[in-house]
Amino acid sequence: MNKNLAVKLCGIPMKNPLTTASGTFNPQAHSQFYDLGILGAITVKGVADKPWPGNPTPRIAETYGGMLNSVGLQNPGADAFITEDLPFIRKFDTKIIVNLAGHSIAEYCRVAEKMTQADVDLLELNISCPNIKEGGVAFGTNASMAEEVVREVKKIVTKPLIVKLSPNVTDITEIAKAAEAGGADALSMINTLFGMRIDVYKRRPVLAQKMGGFSGPAVKPVAVRMVYQVHQACDLPIVAMGGVATGEDVAEFIMAGATMVATGTMNLTEPDCPVRILKELEAFMEKTGVTDINEIRGIVE
Ligand SMILES: Cc1cc2nc3c(=O)[nH]c(=O)nc-3n(C[C@H](O)[C@H](O)[C@H](O)COP(=O)(O)O)c2cc1C
């Protein structure tokens, strides 16, 4: 059976719906495991206007079915990303989504300006990082701030703008609608859930920052629920992530309403998981008689 896996996100054609969740994927390192050209798109780690050092260690901890991190958006800054990382990523036959980080509207706008001029395909505005003190999630948990930052960044960018939402809210549809009102072209979700672990022998938190972002297969039902709710509430295309580990997980998110789906924490434990996941997705389509992946988008009422 001939199968179509190609999708369009904001009018941009992708060879399949699979991408990588920001911060869980390192093009140089992962390209040693498989040809990154098999991906519909590569989404890169959050980039800020200037380099950020990240948070003190320990900043990673394992949990059942997932992990906690408080990396804090460590990154080399936009200029180094453009000159050092981007030419390498461009060598692969895939689209590039750049994740934008900032502490303030002015910082988001400065990095957005640099990246909209760079050789990338789409931009993803991260207003949902739980691991930085100012900015980040403060924008993603307040509807009027979310709308304002999206509106200001949209004034600058000429590339499609995906807005990445936080799950750490009472009603994610409220923030989704605010981002839509601000002019977002697409939404991505979910970022990590705010969590904590305590080392009972040392009687102190496991992470130096005390709290961090919870991700991995254990969070998937929360992510599916949020993708479903947002798809019901708003018209924007969705890039889904949160615990994706199998081809069936990709189909599940697409049935909930997603256009693209990202592997996140799984990239850390099984670096070539996209190869397996794409095969499983094709096998799922074969088994269930789906000839075009677009047929099943949002079919769950
Ligand atoms: C170590 C680590 C670093 C991350 N860095 C970023 C980041 O820079 N920008 C961002 O928007 N999300 C970041 N995230 C969140 C992921 O992109 C993703 O939204 C989240 O982990 C849920 O997907 P998963 O359960 O498949 O990992 C990071 C997650 C992890 C585990």
Ligand as a Chemical Component Dictionary entry (heavy atoms), coordinates in Angstrom:
data_LIG
# 
_chem_comp.id                   LIG 
_chem_comp.type                 NON-POLYMER 
_chem_comp.pdbx_formal_charge   0 
_chem_comp.three_letter_code    LIG 
# 
loop_
_chem_comp_atom.comp_id 
_chem_comp_atom.atom_id 
_chem_comp_atom.alt_atom_id 
_chem_comp_atom.type_symbol 
_chem_comp_atom.charge 
_chem_comp_atom.model_Cartn_x 
_chem_comp_atom.model_Cartn_y 
_chem_comp_atom.model_Cartn_z 
_chem_comp_atom.pdbx_ordinal 
LIG C1  C1  C 0 16.900 18.464 28.866 1  
LIG C2  C2  C 0 15.744 19.211 28.273 2  
LIG C3  C3  C 0 15.950 20.475 27.702 3  
LIG C4  C4  C 0 14.885 21.189 27.143 4  
LIG N1  N1  N 0 15.118 22.401 26.569 5  
LIG C5  C5  C 0 14.084 23.070 25.973 6  
LIG C6  C6  C 0 14.306 24.301 25.289 7  
LIG O1  O1  O 0 15.448 24.771 25.150 8  
LIG N2  N2  N 0 13.241 24.948 24.762 9  
LIG C7  C7  C 0 11.965 24.428 24.838 10 
LIG O2  O2  O 0 11.013 25.054 24.339 11 
LIG N3  N3  N 0 11.717 23.244 25.460 12 
LIG C8  C8  C 0 12.736 22.569 26.015 13 
LIG N4  N4  N 0 12.503 21.349 26.614 14 
LIG C9  C9  C 0 11.131 20.776 26.598 15 
LIG C10 C10 C 0 10.971 19.761 25.454 16 
LIG O3  O3  O 0 11.170 20.380 24.201 17 
LIG C11 C11 C 0 9.560  19.120 25.476 18 
LIG O4  O4  O 0 8.593  20.131 25.302 19 
LIG C12 C12 C 0 9.271  18.365 26.766 20 
LIG O5  O5  O 0 10.428 17.701 27.231 21 
LIG C13 C13 C 0 8.136  17.347 26.598 22 
LIG O6  O6  O 0 8.460  16.356 25.647 23 
LIG P1  P1  P 0 9.091  14.913 26.076 24 
LIG O7  O7  O 0 8.245  14.398 27.211 25 
LIG O8  O8  O 0 8.987  14.053 24.861 26 
LIG O9  O9  O 0 10.487 15.178 26.490 27 
LIG C14 C14 C 0 13.571 20.626 27.168 28 
LIG C15 C15 C 0 13.361 19.351 27.748 29 
LIG C16 C16 C 0 14.425 18.643 28.276 30 
LIG C17 C17 C 0 14.179 17.275 28.858 31 
# 
loop_
_chem_comp_bond.comp_id 
_chem_comp_bond.atom_id_1 
_chem_comp_bond.atom_id_2 
_chem_comp_bond.value_order 
_chem_comp_bond.pdbx_ordinal 
LIG C1  C2  SING 1  
LIG C2  C3  SING 2  
LIG C2  C16 DOUB 3  
LIG C3  C4  DOUB 4  
LIG C4  N1  SING 5  
LIG C4  C14 SING 6  
LIG N1  C5  DOUB 7  
LIG C5  C6  SING 8  
LIG C5  C8  SING 9  
LIG C6  O1  DOUB 10 
LIG C6  N2  SING 11 
LIG N2  C7  SING 12 
LIG C7  O2  DOUB 13 
LIG C7  N3  SING 14 
LIG N3  C8  DOUB 15 
LIG C8  N4  SING 16 
LIG N4  C9  SING 17 
LIG N4  C14 SING 18 
LIG C9  C10 SING 19 
LIG C10 O3  SING 20 
LIG C10 C11 SING 21 
LIG C11 O4  SING 22 
LIG C11 C12 SING 23 
LIG C12 O5  SING 24 
LIG C12 C13 SING 25 
LIG C13 O6  SING 26 
LIG O6  P1  SING 27 
LIG P1  O7  DOUB 28 
LIG P1  O8  SING 29 
LIG P1  O9  SING 30 
LIG C14 C15 DOUB 31 
LIG C15 C16 SING 32 
LIG C16 C17 SING 33 
# 
